[in-house]
Amino acid sequence: MRLRLRSGALAAGCLLAEALGVALFLRGFFPLPVRSLPRGEARAEPPAEPAPPGPGIASNWTKIPPPLFRKVVIVLIDALRDDFVFGPKGKQFMPYTTQVIEKGTSYSFIAEAKPPTVTMPRIKALMTGSIPGFIDVVVNLNSPALMTDNLIWQAKAAGKRIIFYGDDTWVKLFPNHFVEYDGTTSFFVSDFTEVDDNVTRHLDRVLKREDWDLLILHYLGLDHIGHVTGPNSPLVGPKLREMDNILKKIHISLLSKEGETSLPSLLVVCGDHGMSETGSHGGSSEGEVHTPLLFISSAFEKKSGPLTQLEFVQQTDLASTLAVGLGLPISRNNVGNIILPVVGSKTMREQLRFLHMNGFQLSTLLQENTPAYGKDLGYEQFKIAEKSHSNWIKLYLEGNNSEILLNLGKKVLKQYLEALRTLSSSLSKQVAQYDMYSMMVGTVIIMEVLLLLLLSVPKALSSQAEFEVPLSPPLFSLLFYLMCLMLCAIHVIVCTSAESLCYFCNMSWLTAVGVMMLISALMCGILSAIGKILENSRLPLKNAGASNSSWSEVDVLILAGTIGHVLSLGASSFIEEEHQTWYFLINTLCLALCQELCRHHFLLKECDLQLGTTVKQNFDSIGEASECKNIDVQAASDSKLGKAASSAEFVKGSNKWKSLASPWIILICCRLLRSLNQTGVQWAHRPDFGHWLTSSEHKSELSVLAAISLVMIFVLVQRRCSRVSKIAMALGLLGVYSYRAAIGNVVFPWQRDSKDISKGITEARFVYVFVLGIVFTGTKDLLKSQVISADSSVKSTGLWEVYSGLVLLSALLLRPHNLPVLVFCLLIQTVMTKYIWRPLKFDAAQTTIMHYWFGQAFFYFQGNSNGIATVDVSAGFVGLESYDEIPAIFLTAFATYAGPLLWAIHLLCYLSSEVSRNSAAVGHGCFCYALMHSIPVAIYIVLVTGLRYHLFIWSVFSPKLLYEGVHVFITAAICLFFTAMDQNHSQNVQD
């Protein structure tokens, strides 16, 4: 029994296996933290004060020092950049806060956050003092309960009463920890006011009460404004003024309740992360990682003038500082240092006690995670400082109050601070504990898939594009079972001897055996393919002349470009600026196409006489049809033939010059698109046309451009749609403009102002109705062509209508200044179809690779990069009244990968509409598309494994890895759609 498998089906199956391998690799590369102890095991007795040398002298200070503050209020303003407080905007919109910073009793710092700069990992960093794993950027959408030692748990265990209002991420991370709370949805980014009003409405009542010790407020409005309109939006100023009034109210209330005998209160103002120049976050740019950190309390000394130089601290330093302030143990997994100025008003003995507790906790954490901890520089420095501290205690207990005691105390402080910095640095570098076994299993699957695809190229791209897969070969079934047994034995040995946690080992045995069987099956397929190649190489060539086909310049460019792009992935700078690689490749491709067109139109003379013959044959057929209908055309046929021939010659010449001009038109379009969005890292801060359009002063220009773009989209898409779909497309595009006008991005000509801003839910859902209607109409035609009749024209129309529905969805989700990207995408596709691909008769493989290259380039033309900050989260909430996880993820992913998706679906439309092509063209396209994406993914995963200890692994390589992982799943879905549209299905045949 043999199974005939189409090349498209093989590619889709391989990509599904590759997606499994990528998921395993990502789970191993981004493991959940394994250093953290469960909360029940985390609480331990604090260290005693260092014992002074000599007999007869002992310190009796063994308990945690008492709290420094009676009440603590933490105001966390989401996406608060440092320049929003310390820069011109702070002076203009936050006058009270600026006055407190410059002349009040406060300490001001710039806190540096580590990437990924998204909310949930930053909250973990603030409350645990640890650096969360990079995978937290994924689980940020559904935050699980935090089970490790943290400040909130320690406060609750100590009997502190905690009240929380704001982002419901806190409620998910710390369930059952708050005596009172009110969570707001953090992902509904269209809400600027209600999300903050729901926090502020509790303030007056809570500030009057005395039944709480810790109050946490998390405001989201500023972050939402940044996501939708950017940091330079006119909405930012009023929001900062609102936050300033809230801080003023809290500060005055705290001061009014302080008595002469009671402890002072503390107000902490901070941000979880900053905001990029586009208003998003997640990456490592300066605007995203630098946030203000203010400590305001009457316990501090009053400032006498404006700030001169702000000190930089780590965001993780807040946890240990607040633990000391509240009289709590420092969290076991903390890697931060106590911010000394906050405790600087205490006595020297108390300050040394605080630093010793911090150093003891860091050195203990180092011992738990580093076998050779004794050789660590920070550990050695801490032991030296601890010894000096014991000498200071001896002098102190002996009653020595001379200058020697003071100078020695200052020396010990410096030693402790140096040791803390070194210990913190050593621990921060050990954040990543890779699950190497899961990574290796995933890598093996991915490399096997790539090797199988490469070995299958000759057969997959043949005219039949079919594989005869033996279902019961005796040799390979034995080899298959032997490999399964060997892999299972390796699995048992690794999982029983592994000292650390392993995700793949924790999977059920049934799942693990299934993965082993997949690896064995892929290996058998590879060996079978190698055997077929060796067998065919021994056979004499039937047609030696036909096999010696020469490579064109386009073929050489495609090969060199693919290899060059793969090699560039090993350099961090090339990953940061990958858009430049794709821009260069498509520009070079256009020049190569220009050469091919010149050769086609000027060097090939033998086709010149075909047109006249064709025209005459057409008129002969017209005459025959007219005779059947008793229409007399004989008298006029000769004159019409002459006119038509001359007209055809004119059309031919016109098309020739249009064809020759088409590569240059594409080059001009690409150059204009490059000016629209600056992306990457090195030049992302430079102004571009997109920033100019989105500024509030140029709303009318943006409105005109958006309207023209929507009209052009309709003109370019409607040509192959049915009449109903044309009407739906026109109404849908009108709804897109209405939606953008409703949320204030653009204006109608009759609008005088944009005060009536709404969420645009009705308008967006109006568009969704037409998107679903167009896609449903296309799906109906596709089912008709697949089930009822194999009509290629019906299938082609159905595919184009599905494509049109996706274009309409893209127009809705893309920001209005990005609508020209969609226009140029459609224009380039139209020009290349009519004037390049059809005249030059490129095969399916060449056409597929060109589509893939342009899809990658348009990913960056949208303004995307390999940094998480460029993901437009606001697209996931278009038309949603509240946060719904599945639609939000789908819409965000579609908007991010709109360029590659539209080019992939256009490829399917083009290959299906070319009736003159081989029937296997769709299968060829599917296979080439899968291969083109599998090559860089497999090589990049190997490179990332080797560079896992690189300096930029978290800031550069890891975000790119996440993008590639998501792209693999999208490519697998695309190939499944290709396979479903391939008319020739797999079938069983008896041998």
SULUR-V313531 format. One record per helix or strand. SS is the DSSP state (A for helix, B for strand). FROM is the first residue (numbers start at 1). TO is the last residue. Records with the same first field share a line. If there is no record, write none. Layout:
BEGIN
SS->FROM-TO / FROM-TO
END
This chain:
BEGIN
B->2-6 / 38-38 / 72-77 / 81-81 / 106-112 / 148-148 / 162-167 / 180-184 / 214-219 / 266-270 / 290-296 / 311-314 / 466-470 / 987-989
A->7-29 / 39-42 / 82-86 / 88-93 / 95-103 / 119-128 / 136-139 / 151-157 / 169-173 / 194-200 / 203-208 / 221-229 / 234-256 / 286-289 / 317-325 / 340-343 / 348-369 / 373-375 / 377-397 / 403-428 / 436-455 / 457-460 / 474-497 / 503-506 / 509-538 / 544-547 / 553-568 / 572-576 / 578-602 / 610-628 / 634-676 / 689-694 / 696-720 / 723-742 / 761-788 / 792-813 / 816-840 / 844-861 / 868-870 / 873-877 / 885-896 / 898-913 / 921-946 / 953-981
END
